[in-house]
Amino acid sequence: MKLLSGLSLLLASSSAQCFDPSPAFPVPSWGQNGQSLASVLESIESKISTIVSKQAFNASSFSIELTSASNTIWSMHHTAAHRNENRPGTETVDENSVFRISAVTKVFTVLALLQEHQAGSLNLEDPISKHLPELTGEIAWANITLRALASHLSGIPREFAHSDLINSLEDPTSVGLPPATKDGCPTCDEYNHYLPCTAEDLLEAVRKLDPVFRPNDKSTYSNVAFELIGMAVEKSTGKDFGTYLQKEVIDRLGMKSTSMNPPSTDKRAVLPIWSKGDNYWGIDAGVQNATAGMYATSSDMSKLLQYILSNANQIVPGVNWLLPVSWATGFRTFYGMPWEILRTEKVLEARQRPVTFVTKSGGMPGYYSRITLMPEYGLGLTILVGGETELLSELQELITTRLIREGDPILWSELADAYDGRYLAKDSSLNSSLTISTTPTGGMRVTSFISNGTDALQKVFGREAHSERWHAQLIPTMRYKDESRRRGNIWRLIIVPERLDQSDLVWDDLCGTDVDTSRYAGIPANEFVFWHDEQAVELPAWKVKLERSRNDSNVDADALVVQGATRAHPDM
């Protein structure tokens, strides 16, 4: 039988290392206002209070917000015990307190780029030289696209007027460097008392620079890349980049306190005492604003994250904004546009299902920030710190790991209530049934599938589906039979190896994704459609709809999965 031989081939090629499919569930809603996570967040708050009680953080403030695609579900704020007596800033940090967000600005710059691509004024595949023909020198500008710039794949240097040792070392010769002068260096930013750099300063400087890598060869972080994107947007729109960003991105998202400029008074400003010198509040970065110039509040950042969670795959047709573009260092870290993406199996300790964190961090003297999107969980996290960078690191580790580790079992429990049980054919003479069992470590498993008196798991999906080494698991496609009303959740059945042993074979780490494995008369044989309002599951290829046993029907599953719909701002 060709179907069986094909499935046998698939099973034979599957690796003992490829255990846990991801995503394993539809994007959850976490109940009204995140009520399902209440106990988890209460525990996290207690741990955070312990962290900020450390003497090392007595001059640090923070704002933290956790949001779903629709609303903020948790926030926590802290005001430093020790503040500058001459310029203390805000008396009490809250969701409307303003921080500098440094390199998180790049997210806004890429959003502007995506919008202008969609508007047709420029294209992600345009070489930067098309928009800035003034770019000359040793760098192959004609081979560097706007997409490459946004993805850290341009191969160009990181800075043009920053991070030069001649500015930071009092005596460079004392550490073994030869004598040098600043002749030929830029005359702005740290070379000249933080005088804002202009577009002309940038163009003059990059003409003298050599590339780090050839374009698209290897990723390396570049601030200059986003400064050039900002200039390209200016050229294509005819508007100052800061003005464009304010009108076309920030205002349209309803962000009331986000800007390239600091607020006119210190009433809501977070002005930390920084252990290593003066903070960067009020320093105008000039042309470098497109890479790290913005000021924002945690409540505003939640609005941005809500927009991204709802629209990441819709802003530009054919572009999923949250996907990686290239790998960075190691085997768990990737770059996107402009994301720093961590995909790790270390979070869920009892299994090896990877969790993806799509992040963007930023840091400048006195200000450290990170936004984190957890797309499969439908969550976005903002952490803004005024003070010490170590506080951001501790908060990020605590919140993300505990949130997922303690929230994941809650999610699976709700899924079990919504899906588990026996499903029977309405016509008892048909002798068709399906049994589903859900656990955090095992996913949503089909433990029995009888079709017209025949064991379908064994006869069609192979005897391996019943063995100790394999199981049949349902995974969501995030699609609906009725997309307009979001009814009829479509799942696929796949055969997954059990975690019985660990392999030392190198090529056992090669894990493909092959979900559309078999069809019958042109219809996917492994497609399962759940109609929650009917408490039923439809198997199109098998021409049968099975109803959930009344003893198992105790949850409105539609209420569990409400995220993921496109929810564009009315003017975006």
Secondary structure as GFF3:
##gff-version 3
##sequence-region A 1 572
A	DSSP	alpha_helix	2	13	.	.	.	ID=ss1
A	DSSP	three_ten_helix	32	37	.	.	.	ID=ss2
A	DSSP	alpha_helix	38	52	.	.	.	ID=ss3
A	DSSP	three_ten_helix	55	57	.	.	.	ID=ss4
A	DSSP	beta_strand	61	67	.	.	.	ID=ss5
A	DSSP	beta_strand	72	78	.	.	.	ID=ss6
A	DSSP	beta_strand	99	102	.	.	.	ID=ss7
A	DSSP	alpha_helix	105	119	.	.	.	ID=ss8
A	DSSP	alpha_helix	128	131	.	.	.	ID=ss9
A	DSSP	three_ten_helix	141	143	.	.	.	ID=ss10
A	DSSP	alpha_helix	146	150	.	.	.	ID=ss11
A	DSSP	alpha_helix	165	168	.	.	.	ID=ss12
A	DSSP	three_ten_helix	172	175	.	.	.	ID=ss13
A	DSSP	alpha_helix	199	206	.	.	.	ID=ss14
A	DSSP	alpha_helix	224	237	.	.	.	ID=ss15
A	DSSP	alpha_helix	241	245	.	.	.	ID=ss16
A	DSSP	pi_helix	246	250	.	.	.	ID=ss17
A	DSSP	three_ten_helix	286	288	.	.	.	ID=ss18
A	DSSP	alpha_helix	289	292	.	.	.	ID=ss19
A	DSSP	beta_strand	294	296	.	.	.	ID=ss20
A	DSSP	alpha_helix	298	311	.	.	.	ID=ss21
A	DSSP	beta_strand	326	327	.	.	.	ID=ss22
A	DSSP	beta_strand	333	335	.	.	.	ID=ss23
A	DSSP	beta_strand	340	344	.	.	.	ID=ss24
A	DSSP	beta_strand	355	364	.	.	.	ID=ss25
A	DSSP	beta_strand	367	374	.	.	.	ID=ss26
A	DSSP	three_ten_helix	375	377	.	.	.	ID=ss27
A	DSSP	beta_strand	379	386	.	.	.	ID=ss28
A	DSSP	alpha_helix	389	419	.	.	.	ID=ss29
A	DSSP	beta_strand	421	425	.	.	.	ID=ss30
A	DSSP	three_ten_helix	428	430	.	.	.	ID=ss31
A	DSSP	beta_strand	433	439	.	.	.	ID=ss32
A	DSSP	beta_strand	443	451	.	.	.	ID=ss33
A	DSSP	beta_strand	454	455	.	.	.	ID=ss34
A	DSSP	alpha_helix	456	459	.	.	.	ID=ss35
A	DSSP	three_ten_helix	463	466	.	.	.	ID=ss36
A	DSSP	beta_strand	470	482	.	.	.	ID=ss37
A	DSSP	beta_strand	487	497	.	.	.	ID=ss38
A	DSSP	three_ten_helix	506	509	.	.	.	ID=ss39
A	DSSP	beta_strand	519	520	.	.	.	ID=ss40
A	DSSP	beta_strand	523	524	.	.	.	ID=ss41
A	DSSP	beta_strand	527	531	.	.	.	ID=ss42
A	DSSP	beta_strand	536	539	.	.	.	ID=ss43
A	DSSP	three_ten_helix	540	542	.	.	.	ID=ss44
A	DSSP	beta_strand	544	548	.	.	.	ID=ss45
A	DSSP	three_ten_helix	550	552	.	.	.	ID=ss46
A	DSSP	three_ten_helix	557	560	.	.	.	ID=ss47
###
